[in-house]
Amino acid sequence: MNNFIQILTYFRIIAGPIIFFLILVSQSYGIALSILLLASASDYWDGYLARKYSLTSQLGEILDPIADKILITFVLLALVLALDSIFIAFLGSLILAREFWVGALRDFNARNGNESATTVTFLAKIKTTMQLVTFCWILTGLYFNSALVIFLGNFFLFLALIITMQTGLSYTIATFKK
């Protein structure tokens, strides 16, 4: 079971570049969407199974959020390039900046024995879910060639940005509260 859980995490890492290729090189939006849906589901299942079978590990705790960030980065960049969207590029840049910032906070807290300040919160899980749902929504718009669906995806991306920034602010406050 432990190997299966690790495979789910590694799948998200590998899925990012594959989705990037499918969106930009072959414009296979349906296949890219299918892989993104599987990768999104793997995010839930690897954590659930690790907790259920008491197979959590330090490596898993480190790799899981990194796998999410790799997946999100590749999909986000592919969508920016495919749609040539300044809006998605700007919001995506803010989302990625938050991810780098929180990574730095986690490193800082690990060095100072304050890991609890940046442990993954429920809102952070909602953030990741919202980002992945948004990307699936935009990919659906690309697949059906629907400007309305893509426009609604832009709105969802803005909501995802708000949640993303809130979690970054919460981690920052918890880090420097001492």
Contact map, one row per residue, 1 for C-alpha under 8 A:
1111100000000000000000000000000000000000000000000000000000000000000000000000000000000000000000000000000000000000000000000000000000000000000000000000000000000000000000000000000000
1111110000000000000000000000000000000000000000000100001000000000000000000000000000000000000000000000000000000000000000000000000000000000000000000000000000000000000000000000000000
1111111000000000000000000000000000000000000000000000000000000000000000000000000000000000000000000000000000000000000000000000000000000000000000000000000000000000000000000000000000
1111111100000000000000000000000000000000000000000000000000000000000000000000000000000000000000000000000000000000000000000000000000000000000000000000000000000000000000000000000000
1111111110000000000000000000000000000000000011101100000000000000000000000000000000000000000000000000000000000000000000000000000000000000000000000000000000000000000000000000000000
0111111111000000000000000000000000000000000001000000000000010000000000000000000000000000000000000000000000000000000000000000000000000000000000000000000000000000000000000000000000
0011111111100000000000000000000000000000000000000000000000000000000000000000000000000000000000000000000000000000000000000000000000000000000000000000000000000000000000000000000000
0001111111110000000000000000000000000010011011000000000000000000000000000000000000000000000000000000000000000000000000000000000000000000000000000000000000000000000000000000000000
0000111111111000000000000000000000000000011001000000000000000011001000000000000000000000000000000000000000000000000000000000000000000000000000000000000000000000000000000000000000
0000011111111100000000000000000000000000000000000000000000000000001000000000000000000000000000000000000000000000000000000000000000000000000000000000000000000000000000000000000000
0000001111111110000000000000000000000010010000000000000000000000000000000000000000000000000000000000000000000000000000000000000000000000000000000000000000000000000000000000000000
0000000111111111000000000000000000000011011000000000000000000000001101100000000000000000000000000000000000000000000000000000000000000000000000000000000000000000000000000000000000
0000000011111111100000000000000000000000000000000000000000000000001101100000000000000000000000000000000000000000000000000000000000000000000000000000000000000000000000000000000000
0000000001111111110000000000000000000000000000000000000000000000000000100000000000000000000000000000000000000000000000000000000000000000000000000000000000000000000000000000000000
0000000000111111111000000000000000110010000000000000000000000000000000100000000000000000000000000000000000000000000000000000000000000000000000000000000000000000000000000000000000
0000000000011111111100000000000000000000000000000000000000000000000001111110000000000000000000000000000000000000000000000000000000000000000000000000000000000000000000000000000000
0000000000001111111110000000000000000000000000000000000000000000000000100100000000000000000000000000000000000000000000000000000000000000000000000000000000000000000000000000000000
0000000000000111111111000000000100000000000000000000000000000000000000000000000000000000000000000000000000000000000000000000000000000000000000000000000000000000000000000000000000
0000000000000011111111100000000110110000000000000000000000000000000000000110010000000000000000000000000000000000000000000000000000000000000000000000000000000000000000000000000000
0000000000000001111111110000000000000000000000000000000000000000000000000110110000000000000000000000000000000000000000000000000000000000000000000000000000000000000000000000000000
0000000000000000111111111100000000000000000000000000000000000000000000000000000000000000000000000000000000000000000000000000000000000000000000000000000000000000000000000000000000
0000000000000000011111111111101100000000000000000000000000000000000000000000000000000000000000000000000000000000000000000000000000000000000000000000000000000000000000000000000000
0000000000000000001111111111100100000000000000000000000000000000000000000000011001000000000000000000000000000000000000000000000000000000000000000000000000000000000000000000000000
0000000000000000000111111110000000000000000000000000000000000000000000000000010011000000000000000000000000000000000000000000000000000000000000000000000000000000000000000000000000
0000000000000000000011111110000000000000000000000000000000000000000000000000000000000000000000000000000000000000000000000000000000000000000000000000000000000000000000000000000000
0000000000000000000011111111000000000000000000000000000000000000000000000000000000000000000000000000000000000000000000000000000000000000000000000000000000000000000000000000000000
0000000000000000000001111111100000000000000000000000000000000000000000000000000000000000000000000000000000000000000000000000000000000000000000000000000000000000000000000000000000
0000000000000000000001100111111100000000000000000000000000000000000000000000000000000000000000000000000000000000000000000000000000000000000000100000000000000000000000000000000000
0000000000000000000001100011111110000000000000000000000000000000000000000000000000000000000000000000000000000000000000000000000000000000001101100000000000000000000000000000000000
0000000000000000000000000001111111000000000000000000000000000000000000000000000000000000000000000000000000000000000000000000000000000000001100100000000000000000000000000000000000
0000000000000000000001000001111111100000000000000000000000000000000000000000000000000000000000000000000000000000000000000000000000000000000000000000000000000000000000000000000000
0000000000000000011001100001111111110000000000000000000000000000000000000000000000000000000000000000000000000000000000000000000000000000001000000000000000000000000000000000000000
0000000000000000001000000000111111111000000000000000000000000000000000000000000000000000000000000000000000000000000000000000000000000001001100000000000000000000000000000000000000
0000000000000000000000000000011111111100000000000000000000000000000000000000000000000000000000000000000000000000000000000000000000000000000000000000000000000000000000000000000000
0000000000000010001000000000001111111110000000000000000000000000000000000000000000000000000000000000000000000000000000000000000000000000000000000000000000000000000000000000000000
0000000000000010001000000000000111111111000000000000000000000000000000000000000000000000000000000000000000000000000000000000000000010001000000000000000000000000000000000000000000
0000000000000000000000000000000011111111100000000000000000000000000000000000000000000000000000000000000000000000000000000000000000000001000000000000000000000000000000000000000000
0000000000000000000000000000000001111111110000000000000000000000000000000000000000000000000000000000000000000000000000000000000000000000000000000000000000000000000000000000000000
0000000100110010000000000000000000111111111000000000000000000000000000000000000000000000000000000000000000000000000000000000000000000000000000000000000000000000000000000000000000
0000000000010000000000000000000000011111111100000000000000000000000000000000000000000000000000000000000000000000000000000000000010010000000000000000000000000000000000000000000000
0000000000000000000000000000000000001111111110000000000000000000000000000000000000000000000000000000000000000000000000000000000000000000000000000000000000000000000000000000000000
0000000110110000000000000000000000000111111111000000000000000000000000000000000000000000000000000000000000000000000000000000000000000000000000000000000000000000000000000000000000
0000000110010000000000000000000000000011111111100000000000000001000100000000000000000000000000000000000000000000000000000000000000000000000000000000000000000000000000000000000000
0000000000000000000000000000000000000001111111110000000000000000000000000000000000000000000000000000000000000000000000000000000000000000000000000000000000000000000000000000000000
0000100100000000000000000000000000000000111111111000000000000000000000000000000000000000000000000000000000000000000000000000000000000000000000000000000000000000000000000000000000
0000110110000000000000000000000000000000011111111100000000000000000000000000000000000000000000000000000000000000000000000000000000000000000000000000000000000000000000000000000000
0000100000000000000000000000000000000000001111111110000000000000000000000000000000000000000000000000000000000000000000000000000000000000000000000000000000000000000000000000000000
0000000000000000000000000000000000000000000111111111000000000000000000000000000000000000000000000000000000000000000000000000000000000000000000000000000000000000000000000000000000
0000100000000000000000000000000000000000000011111111101000000000000000000000000000000000000000000000000000000000000000000000000000000000000000000000000000000000000000000000000000
0100100000000000000000000000000000000000000001111111111100000000000000000000000000000000000000000000000000000000000000000000000000000000000000000000000000000000000000000000000000
0000000000000000000000000000000000000000000000111111111100000000000000000000000000000000000000000000000000000000000000000000000000000000000000000000000000000000000000000000000000
0000000000000000000000000000000000000000000000011111111000000000000000000000000000000000000000000000000000000000000000000000000000000000000000000000000000000000000000000000000000
0000000000000000000000000000000000000000000000001111111000000000000000000000000000000000000000000000000000000000000000000000000000000000000000000000000000000000000000000000000000
0000000000000000000000000000000000000000000000000111111100000000000000000000000000000000000000000000000000000000000000000000000000000000000000000000000000000000000000000000000000
0100000000000000000000000000000000000000000000001111111110000000000000000000000000000000000000000000000000000000000000000000000000000000000000000000000000000000000000000000000000
0000000000000000000000000000000000000000000000000110011111011000000000000000000000000000000000000000000000000000000000000000000000000000000000000000000000000000000000000000000000
0000000000000000000000000000000000000000000000000000001111111000000000000000000000000000000000000000000000000000000000000000000000000000000000000000000000000000000000000000000000
0000000000000000000000000000000000000000000000000000000111111100000000000000000000000000000000000000000000000000000000000000000000000000000000000000000000000000000000000000000000
0000000000000000000000000000000000000000000000000000000011111110000000000000000000000000000000000000000000000000000000000000000000000000000000000000000000000000000000000000000000
0000010000000000000000000000000000000000000000000000000111111111000000000000000000000000000000000000000000000000000000000000000000000000000000000000000000000000000000000000000000
0000000000000000000000000000000000000000000000000000000111111111100000000000000000000000000000000000000000000000000000000000000000000000000000000000000000000000000000000000000000
0000000000000000000000000000000000000000000000000000000001111111110000000000000000000000000000000000000000000000000000000000000000000000000000000000000000000000000000000000000000
0000000010000000000000000000000000000000000000000000000000111111111000000000000000000000000000000000000000000000000000000000000000000000000000000000000000000000000000000000000000
0000000010000000000000000000000000000000001000000000000000011111111100000000000000000000000000000000000000000000000000000000000000000000000000000000000000000000000000000000000000
0000000000000000000000000000000000000000000000000000000000001111111110000000000000000000000000000000000000000000000000000000000000000000000000000000000000000000000000000000000000
0000000000000000000000000000000000000000000000000000000000000111111111000000000000000000000000000000000000000000000000000000000000000000000000000000000000000000000000000000000000
0000000011011000000000000000000000000000000000000000000000000011111111100000000000000000000000000000000000000000000000000000000000000000000000000000000000000000000000000000000000
0000000000011000000000000000000000000000001000000000000000000001111111110000000000000000000000000000000000000000000000000000000100000000000000000000000000000000000000000000000000
0000000000000000000000000000000000000000000000000000000000000000111111111000000000000000000000000010000000000000000000000000000000000000000000000000000000000000000000000000000000
0000000000011001000000000000000000000000000000000000000000000000011111111100000000000000000000000000000000000000000000000000000000000000000000000000000000000000000000000000000000
0000000000011111100000000000000000000000000000000000000000000000001111111110000000000000000000000000000000000000000000000000000000000000000000000000000000000000000000000000000000
0000000000000001000000000000000000000000000000000000000000000000000111111111000000000000000000000000000000000000000000000000000000110000000000000000000000000000000000000000000000
0000000000000001000000000000000000000000000000000000000000000000000011111111100000000000000000010000000000000000000000000000000000000000000000000000000000000000000000000000000000
0000000000000001101100000000000000000000000000000000000000000000000001111111110000000000000000000000000000000000000000000000000000000000000000000000000000000000000000000000000000
0000000000000001001100000000000000000000000000000000000000000000000000111111111000000000000000000000000000000000000000000000000000000010000000000000000000000000000000000000000000
0000000000000000000000000000000000000000000000000000000000000000000000011111111100000001000100000000000000000000000000000000000000000010000000000000000000000000000000000000000000
0000000000000000000100000000000000000000000000000000000000000000000000001111111110000000100000000000000000000000000000000000000000000000000000000000000000000000000000000000000000
0000000000000000001100110000000000000000000000000000000000000000000000000111111111000000000000000000000000000000000000000000000000000000000000000000000000000000000000000000000000
0000000000000000000000100000000000000000000000000000000000000000000000000011111111110001000000000000000000000000000000000000000000000000000000000000000000000000000000000000000000
0000000000000000000000000000000000000000000000000000000000000000000000000001111111111101100000000000000000000000000000000000000000000000000000000000000000000000000000000000000000
0000000000000000000000010000000000000000000000000000000000000000000000000000111111111000000000000000000000000000000000000000000000000000000000000000000000000000000000000000000000
0000000000000000000000110000000000000000000000000000000000000000000000000000011111110000000000000000000000000000000000000000000000000000000000000000000000000000000000000000000000
0000000000000000000000000000000000000000000000000000000000000000000000000000001111111000000000000000000000000000000000000000000000000000000000000000000000000000000000000000000000
0000000000000000000000000000000000000000000000000000000000000000000000000000001111111100000000000000000000000000000000000000000000000000000000000000000000000000000000000000000000
0000000000000000000000000000000000000000000000000000000000000000000000000000000110111111100000000000000000000000000000000000000000000000000000000000000000000000000000000000000000
0000000000000000000000000000000000000000000000000000000000000000000000000000000100011111110000000000000000000000000000000000000000000000000000000000000000000000000000000000000000
0000000000000000000000000000000000000000000000000000000000000000000000000000000000001111111000000000000000000000000000000000000000000000000000000000000001000000000000000000000000
0000000000000000000000000000000000000000000000000000000000000000000000000001001100001111111100000000000000000000000000000000000000000000000000000000000001001000000000000000000000
0000000000000000000000000000000000000000000000000000000000000000000000000000100100001111111110000000000000000000000000000000000000000000000000000000000000000000000000000000000000
0000000000000000000000000000000000000000000000000000000000000000000000000000000000000111111111000000000000000000000000000000000000000000000000000000000000000000000000000000000000
0000000000000000000000000000000000000000000000000000000000000000000000000000000000000011111111100000000000000000000000000000000000000000000000000000000000001100100000000000000000
0000000000000000000000000000000000000000000000000000000000000000000000000001000000000001111111110000000000000000000000000000000000000000000000000000000000000000000000000000000000
0000000000000000000000000000000000000000000000000000000000000000000000000000000000000000111111111000000000000000000000000000000000000000000000000000000000000000000000000000000000
0000000000000000000000000000000000000000000000000000000000000000000000000000000000000000011111111100000000000000000000000000000000000000000000000000000000000000100000000000000000
0000000000000000000000000000000000000000000000000000000000000000000000000000000000000000001111111110000000000000000000000000000000000000000000000000000000000000100110000000000000
0000000000000000000000000000000000000000000000000000000000000000000000001000000000000000000111111111000000000000000000000000000000000000000000000000000000000000000000000000000000
0000000000000000000000000000000000000000000000000000000000000000000000000000000000000000000011111111100000000000000000000000000000000000000000000000000000000000000000000000000000
0000000000000000000000000000000000000000000000000000000000000000000000000000000000000000000001111111110000000000000000000000000000000000000000000000000000000000000110010000000000
0000000000000000000000000000000000000000000000000000000000000000000010000000000000000000000000111111111000000000000000000000000000000000000000000000000000000000000000010000000000
0000000000000000000000000000000000000000000000000000000000000000000000000000000000000000000000011111111100000000000000000000000000000000000000000000000000000000000000000000000000
0000000000000000000000000000000000000000000000000000000000000000000000000000000000000000000000001111111110000000000000000000000000000000000000000000000000000000000000010000000000
0000000000000000000000000000000000000000000000000000000000000000000000000000000000000000000000000111111111000000000001000000000000000000000000000000000000000000000000010011000000
0000000000000000000000000000000000000000000000000000000000000000000000000000000000000000000000000011111111100000000000000000000000000000000000000000000000000000000000000000000000
0000000000000000000000000000000000000000000000000000000000000000000000000000000000000000000000000001111111110000000000000000000000000000000000000000000000000000000000000000000000
0000000000000000000000000000000000000000000000000000000000000000000000000000000000000000000000000000111111111000000001000000000000000000000000000000000000000000000000000011001000
0000000000000000000000000000000000000000000000000000000000000000000000000000000000000000000000000000011111111100001001000000000000000000000000000000000000000000000000000000000000
0000000000000000000000000000000000000000000000000000000000000000000000000000000000000000000000000000001111111110000000000000000000000000000000000000000000000000000000000000000000
0000000000000000000000000000000000000000000000000000000000000000000000000000000000000000000000000000000111111111000000000000000000000000000000000000000000000000000000000000000000
0000000000000000000000000000000000000000000000000000000000000000000000000000000000000000000000000000000011111111111011000000000000000000000000000000000000000000000000000000001000
0000000000000000000000000000000000000000000000000000000000000000000000000000000000000000000000000000000001111111111000000000000000000000000000000000000000000000000000000000000000
0000000000000000000000000000000000000000000000000000000000000000000000000000000000000000000000000000000000111111110000000000000000000000000000000000000000000000000000000000000000
0000000000000000000000000000000000000000000000000000000000000000000000000000000000000000000000000000000000011111111000000000000000000000000000000000000000000000000000000000000000
0000000000000000000000000000000000000000000000000000000000000000000000000000000000000000000000000000000000001111111000000000000000000000000000000000000000000000000000000000000000
0000000000000000000000000000000000000000000000000000000000000000000000000000000000000000000000000000000000001111111110000000000000000000000000000000000000000000000000000000001000
0000000000000000000000000000000000000000000000000000000000000000000000000000000000000000000000000000000001001101111111100000000000000000000000000000000000000000000000000000000000
0000000000000000000000000000000000000000000000000000000000000000000000000000000000000000000000000000000000000000011111100000000000000000000000000000000000000000000000000000000000
0000000000000000000000000000000000000000000000000000000000000000000000000000000000000000000000000000000000001000011111100000000000000000000000000000000000000000000000000010011000
0000000000000000000000000000000000000000000000000000000000000000000000000000000000000000000000000000010011001000001111110000000000000000000000000000000000000000000000000010011000
0000000000000000000000000000000000000000000000000000000000000000000000000000000000000000000000000000000000000000001111111000000000000000000000000000000000000000000000000000000000
0000000000000000000000000000000000000000000000000000000000000000000000000000000000000000000000000000000000000000000001111101100000000000000000000000000000000000000000000000000000
0000000000000000000000000000000000000000000000000000000000000000000000000000000000000000000000000000000000000000000000111111100000000000000000000000000000000000000000000000000000
0000000000000000000000000000000000000000000000000000000000000000000000000000000000000000000000000000000000000000000000011111110000000000000000000000000000000000000000000000000000
0000000000000000000000000000000000000000000000000000000000000000000000000000000000000000000000000000000000000000000000001111111000000000000000000000000000000000001000100000000000
0000000000000000000000000000000000000000000000000000000000000000000000000000000000000000000000000000000000000000000000011111111100000000000000000000000000000000001100100000000000
0000000000000000000000000000000000000000000000000000000000000000000000000000000000000000000000000000000000000000000000011111111110000000000000000000000000000000000000000000000000
0000000000000000000000000000000000000000000000000000000000000000000000000000000000000000000000000000000000000000000000000111111111000000000000000000000000000000001000000000000000
0000000000000000000000000000000000000000000000000000000000000000000000000000000000000000000000000000000000000000000000000011111111100000000000000000000000000001001100100000000000
0000000000000000000000000000000000000000000000000000000000000000000100000000000000000000000000000000000000000000000000000001111111110000000000000000000000000000000000000000000000
0000000000000000000000000000000000000001000000000000000000000000000000000000000000000000000000000000000000000000000000000000111111111000000000000000000000000000000000000000000000
0000000000000000000000000000000000000000000000000000000000000000000000000000000000000000000000000000000000000000000000000000011111111100000000000000000000010001000000000000000000
0000000000000000000000000000000000000000000000000000000000000000000000010000000000000000000000000000000000000000000000000000001111111110000000000000000000001001000000000000000000
0000000000000000000000000000000000010001000000000000000000000000000000010000000000000000000000000000000000000000000000000000000111111111000000000000000000000000000000000000000000
0000000000000000000000000000000000000000000000000000000000000000000000000000000000000000000000000000000000000000000000000000000011111111100000000000000000000000000000000000000000
0000000000000000000000000000000000000000000000000000000000000000000000000000000000000000000000000000000000000000000000000000000001111111110000000000000011011001000000000000000000
0000000000000000000000000000000000000000000000000000000000000000000000000011000000000000000000000000000000000000000000000000000000111111111000000000000010000000000000000000000000
0000000000000000000000000000000010011000000000000000000000000000000000000000000000000000000000000000000000000000000000000000000000011111111100000000000000000000000000000000000000
0000000000000000000000000000000000000000000000000000000000000000000000000000000000000000000000000000000000000000000000000000000000001111111110000000110010000000000000000000000000
0000000000000000000000000000000000000000000000000000000000000000000000000000000000000000000000000000000000000000000000000000000000000111111111000000110011000000000000000000000000
0000000000000000000000000000110110000000000000000000000000000000000000000000000000000000000000000000000000000000000000000000000000000011111111100000010000000000000000000000000000
0000000000000000000000000000110010000000000000000000000000000000000000000000000000000000000000000000000000000000000000000000000000000001111111110000110000000000000000000000000000
0000000000000000000000000000000000000000000000000000000000000000000000000000000000000000000000000000000000000000000000000000000000000000111111111111110000000000000000000000000000
0000000000000000000000000000100000000000000000000000000000000000000000000000000000000000000000000000000000000000000000000000000000000000011111111100010000000000000000000000000000
0000000000000000000000000001110000000000000000000000000000000000000000000000000000000000000000000000000000000000000000000000000000000000001111111100000000000000000000000000000000
0000000000000000000000000000000000000000000000000000000000000000000000000000000000000000000000000000000000000000000000000000000000000000000111111100000000000000000000000000000000
0000000000000000000000000000000000000000000000000000000000000000000000000000000000000000000000000000000000000000000000000000000000000000000011111110000000000000000000000000000000
0000000000000000000000000000000000000000000000000000000000000000000000000000000000000000000000000000000000000000000000000000000000000000000011111111110000000000000000000000000000
0000000000000000000000000000000000000000000000000000000000000000000000000000000000000000000000000000000000000000000000000000000000000000000010001111111000000000000000000000000000
0000000000000000000000000000000000000000000000000000000000000000000000000000000000000000000000000000000000000000000000000000000000000000000010000111111100000000000000000000000000
0000000000000000000000000000000000000000000000000000000000000000000000000000000000000000000000000000000000000000000000000000000000000000110110000111111110000000000000000000000000
0000000000000000000000000000000000000000000000000000000000000000000000000000000000000000000000000000000000000000000000000000000000000000111111000111111111000000000000000000000000
0000000000000000000000000000000000000000000000000000000000000000000000000000000000000000000000000000000000000000000000000000000000000000000000000011111111100000000000000000000000
0000000000000000000000000000000000000000000000000000000000000000000000000000000000000000000000000000000000000000000000000000000000000000000000000001111111110000000000000000000000
0000000000000000000000000000000000000000000000000000000000000000000000000000000000000000000000000000000000000000000000000000000000000110110000000000111111111000000000000000000000
0000000000000000000000000000000000000000000000000000000000000000000000000000000000000011000000000000000000000000000000000000000000000100010000000000011111111100000000000000000000
0000000000000000000000000000000000000000000000000000000000000000000000000000000000000000000000000000000000000000000000000000000000000000000000000000001111111110000000000000000000
0000000000000000000000000000000000000000000000000000000000000000000000000000000000000000000000000000000000000000000000000000000001000100000000000000000111111111000000000000000000
0000000000000000000000000000000000000000000000000000000000000000000000000000000000000001001000000000000000000000000000000000000000100100000000000000000011111111100000000000000000
0000000000000000000000000000000000000000000000000000000000000000000000000000000000000000001000000000000000000000000000000000000000000000000000000000000001111111110000000000000000
0000000000000000000000000000000000000000000000000000000000000000000000000000000000000000000000000000000000000000000000000000000000000000000000000000000000111111111000000000000000
0000000000000000000000000000000000000000000000000000000000000000000000000000000000000000000000000000000000000000000000000000001001100100000000000000000000011111111100000000000000
0000000000000000000000000000000000000000000000000000000000000000000000000000000000000000001001100000000000000000000000000000000000000000000000000000000000001111111110000000000000
0000000000000000000000000000000000000000000000000000000000000000000000000000000000000000000000000000000000000000000000000000000000000000000000000000000000000111111111000000000000
0000000000000000000000000000000000000000000000000000000000000000000000000000000000000000000000000000000000000000000000000011011000000000000000000000000000000011111111100000000000
0000000000000000000000000000000000000000000000000000000000000000000000000000000000000000000000100100000000000000000000000001001000000000000000000000000000000001111111110000000000
0000000000000000000000000000000000000000000000000000000000000000000000000000000000000000000000100100000000000000000000000000000000000000000000000000000000000000111111111000000000
0000000000000000000000000000000000000000000000000000000000000000000000000000000000000000000000000000000000000000000000000000000000000000000000000000000000000000011111111100000000
0000000000000000000000000000000000000000000000000000000000000000000000000000000000000000000000000000000000000000000000000011001000000000000000000000000000000000001111111110000000
0000000000000000000000000000000000000000000000000000000000000000000000000000000000000000000000000110110000000000000000000000000000000000000000000000000000000000000111111111000000
0000000000000000000000000000000000000000000000000000000000000000000000000000000000000000000000000000000000000000000000000000000000000000000000000000000000000000000011111111100000
0000000000000000000000000000000000000000000000000000000000000000000000000000000000000000000000000000000000000000000000000000000000000000000000000000000000000000000001111111110000
0000000000000000000000000000000000000000000000000000000000000000000000000000000000000000000000000000010010000000000011000000000000000000000000000000000000000000000000111111111000
0000000000000000000000000000000000000000000000000000000000000000000000000000000000000000000000000000010010000000000000000000000000000000000000000000000000000000000000011111111100
0000000000000000000000000000000000000000000000000000000000000000000000000000000000000000000000000000000000000000000000000000000000000000000000000000000000000000000000001111111110
0000000000000000000000000000000000000000000000000000000000000000000000000000000000000000000000000000000000000000000011000000000000000000000000000000000000000000000000000111111111
0000000000000000000000000000000000000000000000000000000000000000000000000000000000000000000000000000000010001000010011000000000000000000000000000000000000000000000000000011111111
0000000000000000000000000000000000000000000000000000000000000000000000000000000000000000000000000000000000000000000000000000000000000000000000000000000000000000000000000001111111
0000000000000000000000000000000000000000000000000000000000000000000000000000000000000000000000000000000000000000000000000000000000000000000000000000000000000000000000000000111111
0000000000000000000000000000000000000000000000000000000000000000000000000000000000000000000000000000000000000000000000000000000000000000000000000000000000000000000000000000011111
